[in-house]
C-alpha cells in the first residue's frame, strides 16, 4: 500500500487548524499575568459552554473511542464497560467533589491530600497519578498511530510523534486556555466525523445482518457464576477509578463557580456516553462483515488487528472522503485528551512536588520554567510507551489497575474463586482493596482528630 497523499494533505490541514486555534487562544490571553493559575487553570475563567466542551473532549479520547470499538468487536457489548463506567464516575464527581473542590480554590486534586497528610506524603501520592496520566496519554496516542497507519500507510512512530508534538506546542504557548479552545473544535470534529461514517458503514455492501441470532454482538455471559466477580470488579474500577483524575479536576477548578463545576460534570457524562455509542455501533457492524471478502482480504482476529477495528471500518466500509473526515475525528479525539493529560501531570509536578517539597520558595518565573520543561518530558515518555504497545483497550485498563494482567505478573495472593486453569482472579480484589483503604482512612482520620 502506497502513501495516501490526499489523506496526508487532509490531516495536515486539520493539524494546522488545531494549532492555529491553540495559538490564537494564547494570543487572546497575552495581556494576562503569566503565572501558574493562568497556565494551569486559565485564570479560573472558563465559561459554561467551553467548560462543557473541554471536559467532554478530555474523556472522549482516542483510547476511549478506539478502545470501546476494540472490546465490543472482540468480546461483545456486554464487556464494553468504559462508557457507562466513566459516565457514572463524572456524575459522582459532580455530586460529591466538584463544588467543594472549586469553592476551596485548590489548584490540583493533590492539594487537599497535602493539607491532611503533609507535603511529603502528598508528593508520594503524585506517583500513581503520574503513572495514570502517562499511560492514559500513551493509550490515546497508540490509537492515533493505529488509525493513521491503516488509512495513510504511515508508520505508527511518525504519526504518534508528530501529533504529540503539535499538542505540546500549543499547550506550551497557551496552557489550559489553549487546550480548552482547541477542545471545542476537536469535539465538533469528533461528533461530525463519527456521525457521518455511521450510515455508510451500516449500508456497506460487505455488511451483514445485525440480528442477534445471526451475529453475536452482545457477547457471551460468563459460564462460571464466579466470573461475574471480575465483571463487577472492572465496573467499580471504572466508576470509582474514574474520579481521581487531575484532567477532571483541572476542569472543575477552572470553572467560574462551584455550581458551574457540577453542571459541567453532569453534561460531560452525557457527552461521553453519546460519543461512545457512535464507536460501539461501528464495531457491532464490523462483527457482521466477512472481512475475507473485502479489500482487507483477511480476518481481523486472525491477523491480530483487533485494535484497528475502527480505522478498518473507516477505510473499507466508507468512501475515501468519509474516511478522511473520520480520520480527523480520531485525530481530534487524541489531541483533545493528550494535551489535557500531559498538562495535568506537569501541573501536579510543578505545584505539588517542585514547589511543595523541592523548592517551597520558588518564584513564579521559576515555576513556569519547570512546568514548560515537564510537559515535553512527560510527552516523550508517553510516546515511547504508545509506540511499543500491542492493545489499546488493555493499555486503557492498565491506566487504572497498574497492569497486573497486562504485564502477566503471577498472582501472589490467590483469593477465593481463583481460576487455576487460566490463572485469573475472579474475586473482586480491586474493589475489596478500595473499600479496605477507604475504611482505614476514615477510621484513622476519625480516631486521630
BAVEXGU-788065 format. One record per residue (C-alpha): x, y, z; residue in three letters. Coordinates in steps of 0.02 Angstrom, whole numbers. Example, Ala and Ser with C-alpha at 12.3 -4.5 7.8 and 13.67 -1.06 7.14 Angstrom:
% BAVEXGU-788065
        u        v        w   resn
      615     -225      390    ALA
      684      -53      357    SER
% end
This chain:
% BAVEXGU-788065
        u        v        w   resn
        0        0        0    UNK
       71      168      -53    UNK
       67      328       48    UNK
     -105      409       34    UNK
      -57      585      -18    UNK
     -234      655      -19    UNK
     -266      590      156    UNK
      -99      656      217    UNK
     -140      830      150    UNK
     -311      824      234    UNK
     -238      778      403    UNK
     -102      910      389    UNK
     -235     1043      356    UNK
     -331      982      507    UNK
     -174      991      615    UNK
     -140     1167      551    UNK
     -317     1217      603    UNK
     -296     1148      779    UNK
     -126     1228      800    UNK
     -194     1394      738    UNK
     -340     1390      860    UNK
     -222     1350     1004    UNK
     -103     1492      961    UNK
     -249     1613      937    UNK
     -319     1568     1108    UNK
     -148     1601     1185    UNK
     -138     1768     1093    UNK
     -306     1820     1165    UNK
     -238     1795     1341    UNK
      -74     1885     1306    UNK
     -119     2030     1422    UNK
     -148     1915     1571    UNK
      -14     1884     1701    UNK
      100     1738     1660    UNK
       75     1644     1825    UNK
       36     1465     1871    UNK
     -150     1498     1894    UNK
     -161     1567     1718    UNK
      -68     1421     1638    UNK
     -141     1280     1744    UNK
     -319     1342     1770    UNK
     -343     1477     1635    UNK
     -366     1606     1773    UNK
     -522     1511     1833    UNK
     -618     1598     1694    UNK
     -684     1453     1589    UNK
     -867     1482     1545    UNK
    -1005     1350     1539    UNK
    -1001     1313     1351    UNK
     -812     1300     1333    UNK
     -805     1209     1501    UNK
     -930     1077     1444    UNK
     -840     1052     1279    UNK
     -667     1035     1355    UNK
     -723      917     1494    UNK
     -813      804     1371    UNK
     -671      809     1244    UNK
     -545      763     1378    UNK
     -633      598     1415    UNK
     -681      560     1235    UNK
     -503      523     1179    UNK
     -429      406     1051    UNK
     -410      268     1180    UNK
     -592      290     1232    UNK
     -659      283     1054    UNK
     -543      150      983    UNK
     -541       51     1145    UNK
     -730       35     1155    UNK
     -734      -20      973    UNK
     -598     -149     1005    UNK
     -678     -231     1156    UNK
     -853     -231     1080    UNK
     -785     -318      925    UNK
     -680     -447     1017    UNK
     -788     -484     1170    UNK
     -960     -408     1139    UNK
    -1063     -263     1203    UNK
    -1081     -345     1373    UNK
     -897     -315     1409    UNK
     -890     -135     1346    UNK
     -896      -56     1518    UNK
     -798      105     1495    UNK
     -941      214     1427    UNK
    -1062      186     1570    UNK
     -922      171     1699    UNK
     -845      340     1659    UNK
    -1016      423     1637    UNK
    -1065      368     1813    UNK
     -895      425     1881    UNK
     -925      600     1812    UNK
    -1096      607     1893    UNK
    -1024      552     2061    UNK
     -883      677     2044    UNK
    -1009      815     2016    UNK
    -1116      761     2163    UNK
     -981      741     2295    UNK
     -822      833     2244    UNK
     -839      966     2109    UNK
     -923     1104     2210    UNK
     -819     1079     2367    UNK
     -654     1075     2273    UNK
     -694     1230     2171    UNK
     -755     1331     2320    UNK
     -596     1286     2416    UNK
     -497     1361     2269    UNK
     -374     1218     2258    UNK
     -253     1212     2111    UNK
     -239     1022     2093    UNK
     -326      869     2162    UNK
     -174      835     2274    UNK
     -195      997     2373    UNK
     -323      931     2499    UNK
     -217      773     2523    UNK
      -63      876     2560    UNK
     -163      980     2683    UNK
     -214      822     2776    UNK
      -58      713     2765    UNK
       83      839     2740    UNK
      184      895     2590    UNK
      294      740     2576    UNK
      154      613     2583    UNK
       58      716     2457    UNK
      213      712     2348    UNK
      216      522     2359    UNK
       36      516     2300    UNK
       91      604     2142    UNK
      174      444     2079    UNK
       15      343     2045    UNK
      -63      498     1970    UNK
       88      521     1856    UNK
       81      338     1800    UNK
     -104      352     1764    UNK
      -91      513     1663    UNK
       60      450     1565    UNK
      -21      283     1522    UNK
     -184      371     1477    UNK
      -87      481     1356    UNK
        3      329     1286    UNK
     -162      238     1254    UNK
     -236      379     1152    UNK
      -75      410     1055    UNK
      -70      224     1014    UNK
     -248      238      949    UNK
     -197      379      832    UNK
      -44      285      770    UNK
     -153      135      728    UNK
     -279      240      633    UNK
     -152      335      528    UNK
      -57      175      488    UNK
     -214       98      413    UNK
     -283      246      316    UNK
     -125      339      267    UNK
        1      196      274    UNK
      111      298      390    UNK
      222      214      521    UNK
      148      220      696    UNK
      300      308      768    UNK
      292      454      646    UNK
      105      480      674    UNK
      124      474      863    UNK
      274      591      874    UNK
      204      722      754    UNK
       32      727      835    UNK
      104      736     1010    UNK
      224      875      958    UNK
       81      983      893    UNK
      -19      958     1052    UNK
      133     1001     1158    UNK
      169     1158     1056    UNK
        3     1244     1085    UNK
       -3     1182     1265    UNK
      166     1262     1299    UNK
      110     1425     1220    UNK
      -63     1446     1297    UNK
      -84     1322     1440    UNK
     -260     1268     1486    UNK
     -339     1412     1391    UNK
     -268     1349     1226    UNK
     -312     1171     1273    UNK
     -493     1218     1311    UNK
     -521     1313     1149    UNK
     -443     1177     1041    UNK
     -555     1053     1132    UNK
     -709     1145     1068    UNK
     -652     1125      887    UNK
     -597      946      916    UNK
     -761      890      996    UNK
     -860      956      848    UNK
     -742      863      731    UNK
     -767      703      831    UNK
     -957      716      826    UNK
     -965      758      640    UNK
     -837      628      587    UNK
     -914      484      683    UNK
    -1095      526      642    UNK
    -1053      544      457    UNK
     -974      372      448    UNK
    -1121      280      528    UNK
    -1242      267      379    UNK
    -1103      218      258    UNK
    -1039       79      371    UNK
    -1215       15      407    UNK
    -1260        1      223    UNK
    -1095      -59      154    UNK
    -1101     -200       26    UNK
     -992     -305      142    UNK
    -1103     -285      296    UNK
    -1218     -423      358    UNK
    -1369     -436      473    UNK
    -1372     -363      649    UNK
    -1494     -497      705    UNK
    -1426     -565      871    UNK
    -1471     -741      813    UNK
    -1356     -718      662    UNK
    -1216     -613      737    UNK
    -1173     -624      921    UNK
    -1130     -442      954    UNK
    -1197     -446     1132    UNK
    -1059     -563     1193    UNK
    -1067     -723     1293    UNK
    -1109     -707     1479    UNK
     -984     -796     1593    UNK
    -1020     -982     1609    UNK
     -950     -987     1785    UNK
    -1052     -876     1904    UNK
     -891     -832     1996    UNK
     -828     -745     1838    UNK
     -959     -611     1866    UNK
     -848     -556     2009    UNK
     -719     -500     1881    UNK
     -852     -409     1779    UNK
     -913     -310     1930    UNK
     -735     -281     1987    UNK
     -695     -194     1824    UNK
     -859      -99     1830    UNK
     -819      -24     2001    UNK
     -640        4     1944    UNK
     -704      118     1806    UNK
     -838      202     1911    UNK
     -731      240     2063    UNK
     -564      248     1974    UNK
     -631      375     1850    UNK
     -648      509     1985    UNK
     -471      544     2049    UNK
     -401      616     1889    UNK
     -317      785     1877    UNK
     -384      807     1699    UNK
     -558      805     1776    UNK
     -518      917     1924    UNK
     -422     1038     1814    UNK
     -587     1075     1726    UNK
     -680     1082     1890    UNK
     -556     1203     1967    UNK
     -552     1313     1811    UNK
     -741     1341     1815    UNK
     -804     1511     1871    UNK
     -911     1442     2014    UNK
     -937     1281     2111    UNK
    -1112     1261     2043    UNK
    -1049     1277     1864    UNK
     -918     1143     1901    UNK
    -1058     1024     1950    UNK
    -1159     1059     1793    UNK
    -1006     1030     1684    UNK
     -984      859     1763    UNK
    -1163      806     1728    UNK
    -1158      871     1550    UNK
     -993      785     1512    UNK
    -1066      619     1574    UNK
    -1199      631     1439    UNK
    -1072      683     1308    UNK
     -958      535     1346    UNK
    -1099      410     1332    UNK
    -1165      481     1167    UNK
     -994      483     1083    UNK
     -958      305     1139    UNK
    -1122      249     1062    UNK
    -1059      300      890    UNK
     -900      199      909    UNK
     -994       47      975    UNK
    -1116       48      829    UNK
     -972       38      705    UNK
     -888     -106      797    UNK
    -1053     -202      808    UNK
    -1075     -183      621    UNK
     -895     -236      599    UNK
     -937     -407      675    UNK
    -1060     -439      533    UNK
     -930     -412      396    UNK
     -845     -554      305    UNK
     -676     -470      303    UNK
     -602     -600      187    UNK
     -717     -532       50    UNK
     -661     -352       74    UNK
     -500     -274        2    UNK
     -426     -308      175    UNK
     -438     -493      124    UNK
     -410     -574      293    UNK
     -492     -600      462    UNK
     -461     -457      584    UNK
     -442     -577      730    UNK
     -326     -699      640    UNK
     -222     -553      576    UNK
     -203     -487      754    UNK
     -278     -319      705    UNK
     -416     -306      836    UNK
     -353     -138      897    UNK
     -379      -71      719    UNK
     -566     -108      711    UNK
     -623       73      700    UNK
     -495      130      570    UNK
     -527      -27      467    UNK
     -713       14      463    UNK
     -672      190      404    UNK
     -551      126      273    UNK
     -651      -16      195    UNK
     -835       18      233    UNK
     -845      204      192    UNK
     -796      313       42    UNK
     -623      391       45    UNK
     -685      566       86    UNK
     -784      499      235    UNK
     -632      402      294    UNK
     -528      562      291    UNK
     -658      655      395    UNK
     -666      507      514    UNK
     -478      510      524    UNK
     -489      692      575    UNK
     -614      642      708    UNK
     -497      513      784    UNK
     -351      633      775    UNK
     -457      764      862    UNK
     -502      641      998    UNK
     -319      602     1026    UNK
     -256      779     1040    UNK
     -403      837     1146    UNK
     -354      710     1278    UNK
     -166      704     1257    UNK
     -140      890     1285    UNK
     -251      888     1440    UNK
     -169      736     1517    UNK
        9      799     1491    UNK
      -35      971     1561    UNK
     -117      890     1713    UNK
       33      781     1756    UNK
      151      929     1731    UNK
       41     1042     1837    UNK
       43      923     1985    UNK
      231      903     1974    UNK
      261     1090     1969    UNK
      137     1140     2104    UNK
      136      992     2224    UNK
      309      916     2203    UNK
      428     1053     2146    UNK
      354     1198     2244    UNK
      278     1091     2382    UNK
      433      991     2426    UNK
      587     1027     2320    UNK
      584     1219     2311    UNK
      450     1290     2428    UNK
      507     1469     2393    UNK
      516     1452     2203    UNK
      467     1608     2109    UNK
      325     1615     1983    UNK
      451     1630     1841    UNK
      545     1476     1903    UNK
      384     1375     1916    UNK
      334     1423     1740    UNK
      501     1362     1675    UNK
      483     1196     1768    UNK
      306     1175     1703    UNK
      360     1204     1524    UNK
      504     1081     1543    UNK
      395      946     1620    UNK
      268      948     1478    UNK
      385      885     1339    UNK
      471      761     1455    UNK
      309      675     1505    UNK
      251      679     1324    UNK
      411      592     1268    UNK
      385      451     1393    UNK
      204      428     1339    UNK
      258      423     1156    UNK
      384      285     1192    UNK
      251      179     1278    UNK
      125      210     1139    UNK
      245      155     1004    UNK
      276      -15     1085    UNK
      100      -56     1149    UNK
        1     -200     1073    UNK
     -178     -169     1134    UNK
     -265       -3     1156    UNK
     -401      -70     1271    UNK
     -275     -166     1378    UNK
     -173       -8     1398    UNK
     -335       86     1433    UNK
     -368      -30     1581    UNK
     -185      -30     1630    UNK
     -209      154     1667    UNK
     -324      107     1809    UNK
     -260      -57     1876    UNK
      -72      -33     1860    UNK
      -56     -176     1737    UNK
      -62     -341     1831    UNK
     -149     -440     1690    UNK
      -68     -339     1552    UNK
      107     -370     1620    UNK
       65     -554     1653    UNK
      127     -543     1832    UNK
       84     -703     1928    UNK
      -40     -690     2071    UNK
       47     -692     2240    UNK
     -116     -698     2339    UNK
     -245     -819     2268    UNK
     -413     -755     2326    UNK
     -571     -863     2331    UNK
     -638     -914     2159    UNK
     -462     -910     2085    UNK
     -458     -992     1912    UNK
     -302    -1102     1913    UNK
     -325    -1157     1732    UNK
     -324     -979     1661    UNK
     -226     -902     1806    UNK
     -352     -763     1834    UNK
     -432     -688     1989    UNK
     -622     -697     1989    UNK
     -636     -622     2161    UNK
     -664     -431     2153    UNK
     -499     -395     2239    UNK
     -482     -219     2167    UNK
     -649     -168     2241    UNK
     -603     -251     2405    UNK
     -437     -156     2411    UNK
     -527        7     2378    UNK
     -654      -23     2516    UNK
     -521      -76     2642    UNK
     -416       77     2603    UNK
     -564      195     2614    UNK
     -621      119     2780    UNK
     -445      131     2852    UNK
     -430      314     2801    UNK
     -596      359     2878    UNK
     -562      265     3040    UNK
     -386      333     3063    UNK
     -442      509     3023    UNK
     -584      495     3148    UNK
     -475      423     3286    UNK
     -334      548     3264    UNK
     -444      703     3264    UNK
% end
